[in-house]
Amino acid sequence: MDSYRFLSAYYDRFTDDVGYSRWADYFESVFQRCGFRPELVLDLACGTGTLTGEMARRGYEMIGVDASPEMLMQAMNNTLDCDIRPVFLHQRMEELDLYGTIQAVLCCLDSVNYVTDPSVLREAFRRVSLFLEPDGVFVFDVNTKRKFDRMNGQCYVRDDEDVYCAWQVDFDGALCTYDFDIFERIGEKNRWERMEESHLERYYAPEELCALLEESGFDRIELHPELSFGELDGSEDRIFIIARKRKA
């Protein structure tokens, strides 16, 4: 899977409804509930760095890590206006290697689902735990089976002035494949260039994720509906998981 080789250039316009300021508000609420304000925060699988920049503008020292060089190029451009520029590293989650410890780790927009091998995810969680200070906080979100089931077999279209994107979704109960066709208008003669890209996500049951977290040195694990601190009721498309690194 050559994820985001082409889609990186259009990712921000296709996700303009995410509301990153609301996500940043939520993460700050998490920090308040944990009783501290972290100085150094890792945005794991940072993508185009929109959230990284939002957090940096709020005074956090940020590190952004992503496996896609194309996404990191967008991230660097998106954070040029930050007074304290984030540091960006080209690394896979399971190969995370920092120069020191951090106090908080964020991993957003179903990036955990993109790790399709449970043994690789176990190593990614272990690496997060390795560089997270005791009592530090790890916050991430995942897509639910309800969402994958609802998207299965569906075709979606995004039509902008000079870009047309269509993608089809196939979910087999464990793995979800997104096949993208991207058409971009080239020049002034109404010529269109076609690009193809496939993405793969894995469904993880909440109890499986909790077990991996506990195995990796986390406790005080909380599961909540999207951008809230409420109780799960089974109607969620996305859930948030908050975990604390065990105290030494």
Sequence and secondary structure as in RCSB ss.txt:
>XXXX:A:sequence
MDSYRFLSAYYDRFTDDVGYSRWADYFESVFQRCGFRPELVLDLACGTGTLTGEMARRGYEMIGVDASPEMLMQA
MNNTLDCDIRPVFLHQRMEELDLYGTIQAVLCCLDSVNYVTDPSVLREAFRRVSLFLEPDGVFVFDVNTKRKFDR
MNGQCYVRDDEDVYCAWQVDFDGALCTYDFDIFERIGEKNRWERMEESHLERYYAPEELCALLEESGFDRIELHP
ELSFGELDGSEDRIFIIARKRKA
>XXXX:A:secstr
  TTTTGGGTHHHHTTTS HHHHHHHHHHHHHHHT   SEEEEET TTSHHHHHHHHTT EEEEEES HHHHHHH
HHHTTT SS  EEEE  GGG   SS EEEEEE TTTGGG   HHHHHHHHHHHHHHEEEEEEEEEEEE HHHHHH
HTT EEEEE SSEEEEEEEEE SSEEEEEEEEEEEETTTTEEEEEEEEEEEE   HHHHHHHHHHTTEEEEEEEE
TTS S   S  SEEEEEEEE   
